[in-house]
């Protein structure tokens, strides 16, 4: 269902609640019900504002080429203000309104129970839709309906107390003021976070970083930032890419942007900035026939690989690890799987005694910008010395 439809339904619900509460308030003379009526009138205006905000939020124009994404948050901010105004109106009546005779009849209780049930049920579905669409306006509206269910319950209690000689009308109104104030404050805080460009949640940023690092062209994720704009989010990332030409860079960027959007669908735009790779090290991989350092004449069938970390400036060996080839025992596409695994290890150069020209690993390495370097050296120590 479109968000505009929820906004329209919210207007209809508020019209119904305002009509019923107006009828009950006029017949009963209850201060609590009258306060609830004022609450409804303001929320009716707010529902219209929500509908307008949702309609405008995703419409780009020449003046606003990125869309009016924060309109929804401005609507949520206005809704918070209206809620606080409601609290003020109720509080003023509690303090200044003169005592009045209150009538309580069975039909009033029946209608009040109905007006408590309607916003409670509607808020359940609207809140679910708002969270699914990450719409702050719908979420704010749904939360306000839950306050309605509470305050209408207090109005029922206030009317019922008249029959047992416990006039709780003003006390119920005070509790309504406190509940409305808390809701208004929460809505105000949520709206201001987005309007002030609060960052994406830490979990979302971590997920984005993991998705980017998984791309074979990425050698380093220098920074990742993101900001909320209501149900839209924007992400920027600075990356170092290992790509042989401009075409590969552009293809890699497009692939990264698509992967980030797939991981977190509410992201509207991803901006990737390619920065110079300034790693002081080069990572080498060498296929081994045994763990003692004999270089294998095969690539994919090599049972071990040596992973070497060499410093760029003086070519000194900083780290040497011998690891088991995790795909040594498979039957099909062994070389390609090994090549993909080495790319995940962020290897820059692969030494191979096997001629891989025209074979699958060659294309995998080429697409990832990894250098495949033939070698005739037979042992690891000699290979390290030649680096």
Steps between C-alpha positions, in 0.01 A plus 500: 500500500629847412591736782255757363219252564597474867497877527151509350374231738647695792297806399181291487567341840556843655179634348310208655663541842445876501131457419438237767696682771325826415164333545599341833665816633190710427268249667712414805671829591817302586823697507700188410284427195514865395880485527497190287289685244760779483761230461309359203458833327871570510580147384260540210702799383818301558367206294439735208857628540632141502315427177649808335849417634495145364378626164780756469788310659615303195432757228820644350483832321737739326542697821530184715661241271550250782136510607331650805607212720491691826145624454378194689729584790380858498146362513598277793652807669177693445302208637715503813423871540128433463518229765667744739234760423238239585666441835494874567130528413409209724712636786343844474150351522599287798621807689249764393173333397222539761335189647216364287236231534595184312247252361599140432271271300550150364511605133786737579708214637424289195614774262809578707601134495462510122713815473768332711502183290509672159828692549662203676429263210582760235830592669612137495478478121617857436806457722591178320466673162700802621788286628506292183522819290719684755252786490540732803167668430304174507687378808427826680134482401469138617657581836259786544208263442628283784491804724139545388414149618652579839341841544159371388533228763562770758188681380300180549641470852412863572138447394470174691627667818198730505271206575689401816546849639869535409533797265823413316440721199777751574741232617446308178566820306832547686611149408403571139721809508800296619447228239464752219807692614718188491380408151563852375851502644586164342371609161692826526826316574457253213421774248792719609748213465420470132474872431844544653642220279553242771716207396367162398489241776832332583361161396406632155843659446671176602284304257582746219873476572486118490316505167754739346802307630362183341539645149808358327621838372509660845840497667414739782189668641634832621175641640124451489239755605123510470219733594128467554246694297181341625414185311794578270868457586818618332838327518848616407814290501867558424664194348830387358440281196728261319397542137710500181297762314222757527239263361566248777478776759163618373366145482623433853339815637166410342521150646582636847212748491256227398625267775458768768145578386414131499633459853305801636208576266408837652826653374413751230847592377853362537797722417834321460818705499808325367808604695865416436618170642770583751563160652869460587479127426453261207329165560629198303357151470706195398355145446695235691530125452582451869516703819883511485504744207516299178313704238229298329490455124121519529289796606153382603625156611771640727430373856651812660554868430760733640368848572778757514488860618783705351580863581500722190788734579776250584336174375547345844288196595276603788282191533489148357211257555441155353129416483305201377327534163130473601403381149769238454254213522222619267453360149363787290606863442784456746725768351224761486395433860862531617542826307187643661625391843835673447319818396309484828840488671575836330798357310670740255734263312479125438810299399429184301713232336193374311418677174154643563468691173145467367379319813232607748729636776660740251168672433407505868829666592480743209150615599619557856818683398727230647832448322566142390876459471657182346805362680746217444625506861454165676524587872349770716826631642634576154168661406513724807854601416399589144229737620 
